[in-house]
Amino acid sequence: MGVARQSLEQLQAHLNIAKNFFEVGLIPRNDVLQSEVQVANGEQSLIRAENSVELARSKFNTVLRRDINTPVQLEDILTDRPMTGLWSRASRRHWKTVRRSGIRY
């Protein structure tokens, strides 16, 4: 949702710039109208994102056999672990497989 909200803010800022340019005669009215359409599409995208989050919460609560309106707090548990040695292990496995299969480069 944060991305959709940020995108909408950028579209609204662009619309304000387009209106200012139109007022001083730098762009035609059609460009302002296009910006207004883009803002309307951005608003629709934000509403879709909000609805998707609410639907996911409801489905989650349903799976847990709770009331669908029970608040859900999400916690990011992803930890960033370095992949030290992963590439070298994968490379060794690849070359072992190549040697066993008899494929020559």
N, C-alpha and C positions, 0 to 999 in steps of 0.2 A: 504494500500500500504506500510505503514511503516513496517509492520510485514514481508511482502514478501521481502522488501529491506534488512531488518535486517537478515532474513534467508539466503538470497543470500550472504551477507557479511560473515556469519559464514561458509557457504559451501565453499566459496573461500579461507578462512583462513584454513579450513580443507584440501583443495586441496594442498595448499602450504606446509602444514606439511607433507602430504602424499608424495609429490615430494621430500622433503628433506629426509624423511625416506628411500625412494626408492634409492636415490643417495648414501646413506651410506650402503645400503644393508639390511635394517631392514624389509622391506616389499616387496612383489612381485609387478611387473608391473601391474598386474590385479587390485590391490587395488587402484593404481593411476587412472587407467581407470574408475573404479567405482566412484571415487571422481569426475572425469571430467563429467561423466554422471549426477551425482547429481547436479553439478553446472549448467549444461545445463538445467536440469529440473527446477532448481531454477530461472534461467533467464526466462524460459517460464512462470513460475508462476507469476513472476513480470510483465511481459508483459500482461498476462491475467488480473491481478489486475488493471493495468493502463487502459486497454481497458474497463474494467467494470466500472471504475469511469467515464471515458469519455462518455460511453454509458448512464450511469445514469444522467449525466449532460445534455446530449442532450435530453433525455426523459423528464427531469424536465423542460427544456426550452420549449419543445413542448407542455407540459401540460399548461404552462403559456402563450402559443401563442407568444413566443419570438423567435428570430433567434436562431438556435441550437448552434451557436458558441458564444452566449453571455456568458461572464464570470460569474461564480457562486461562491460566497463566502459562505462557510459553517461556521456556528457559533454554538458552543456547548452550548446549553442552559440547559443541564441537571444539576439539582442541587441535591446535596447529602443531603437528609433529613433523620434524624434518625427515626427509626421506633419504637420509644418509645411507649410502651403500646399496640402495634399491636398484639403481641403474646398473651398477657393476654386477650384482647378483643376477639380474635379468639378462645381461649381456653374456655372462658365463653360461647360463642355462641355454641361451640361444645357440652359442657355439658348440656346446656339447651335443645338442640335438642335431646341428648341421653335420658334425663329424660322424655321429652314429648313422645318419641317413645317407651319407656318401655324396651329398650335394657339394658341388665345387663352385666357387665364385671366380 
